[in-house]
Amino acid sequence: MVALSEILSFNAEISSSFPAGPVALFVGATSGIGAATLKAFAKYTVKPKAYFVGRSQEAADAIISECQTLNPEGEYIFIAADVSLIKVIDEVCAQIQAREPYLNILFLSQGVARFDRPVTAENLHLVASLAHYSRIRFITRLLPLVKAAPYHRRVVTVGGGGFEGPIDPSDFQALHIPLEQLRGHLITLITLGLEAVAKSAPQVSFIHDYPGAVDTPLTRQVLKVMNEAAAIDGGPVPELITAEESGERHVYLLTSPRYPAGEGGDDTASLGNGSAESDFVRGIDGKLGSGVYTVGFDGETAPAETLEFLAELRREGMIERVWKHTEDEFVRITGERA
């Protein structure tokens, strides 16, 4: 486990070890984990430019003010948008593409706690849209900018890394999957989606992480619904960690050389840390530093049994099935593939 003390020590050195002027996009960042990570990013980096997307202008104004206090040399740009809608995501990405030649970091933490299976105006399951389709659309639309970054190219998506479970290919949107199976299905969908995208971007590192039970309105709502639905068997409610601690842990995930890109994309060399290969985390293929990672709250790779479960899905062609389904939905909604 990467202890919090180790994380804080690493983060304190970011201003001297990480290149100045990183450009980042934070999606779902007007509250909770996204907001906490954005603030920590502002605190530790030198002359950052951070775009962030959410729905509340009032919350965004407060976050910008706090970030400017933490780091007055940074630039913080808010984009108001409903990112459950694929067409809206395309508009947001077009704005960023028009303004920036590259992105170093893409951080995705959008989500909602709804278990009554609502659908969006584009006929996507709302929960699945925010967990998978929305994130994949951001990644694929902005991947050319991430690949173009002169140093440190990284995508982090916050979900349930390490808790992948059985996936039902007859119901990828999870509109009818029993509640007790919903979490594992969606987590696997996220991980396989990342692995599919990564095939075309070996110079980018991709991380799917589990943040722990962070004390946010979303987490409290999830725990309440889970208890009411008896989805957990009378066990203790997980101990909540603060959003600030989660922010520290996620800035570590955003910048640490332990999670390098795969072949042809050594994003650790630019950091000047001189990390040895033995320090790298194992990717989802079980190899050290292979570019795509599913990691738990401790910052370490998922258990061996989880990696074997993912390997079996890989052998069954499930990555290709997830990708085809996702692209088919994008074509249905926008007329364009990812």
C-alpha angles and dihedrals in degrees: 000000000000102000120223090241090057091048093050090049092051093046091052088062097049093095090061101032102040121070117256122251103035116178117216142170122211116193118198092018107140092091144007122008095353094053093045092050093047090053092049090048089053091047098054109030128079118243095340125185109210126183114193132188130207144121105257119079090184092055090044092054090054092048092049090051092050093046091050089052091049093046118005091183092065129091119224120189123185124206116192112216146140099238094189086082119078094207090054090050089055089054092050092048091049089056092053094043089054092053106036135051091201147001124218096191137028114188120187123189105142117140148136135212105232123137099172089085100242117184129218127239085265091057097252124134101259096224093047091044092058094040099046122355096046093048095046090050091053091047097048094043094048100033092097088059092048091048089050094057112117091221141008109019112188141158121195122186119187115219133104106314111182094024098083113152142178114314125211110217091192090063109030090158089057094227094143105021113123113261094244090058097042097088097052092044094053094043091054090047090055094048095047090047090055092048091051093051093045092063089076096042114049089157091065127073118221125200129187107189140182109225098198123237098319117192098246132130089252094054093047090050091049092050091048093051092044091053093046091049092046089234088144116052102238092288124146119286108253115260108258122231123207122264088236092060090048089052091054091049093049095048085054089053090048095053111020117114090219089089105052128175118259128254117340093014113082098170090168095068092066091058094063092224097124092216116186120232089245088066092060123105118240115257125227088273090061094249124123114259095352096152108251118075138183107194136175133225089283092062091243128119121273119273119280092252090057091050090050090049089053090046090055091051088050091053090049091056094246094141090060092046092051091048094049092049092048093049091046089056091049091051090048092052103036107011089240133098123233 
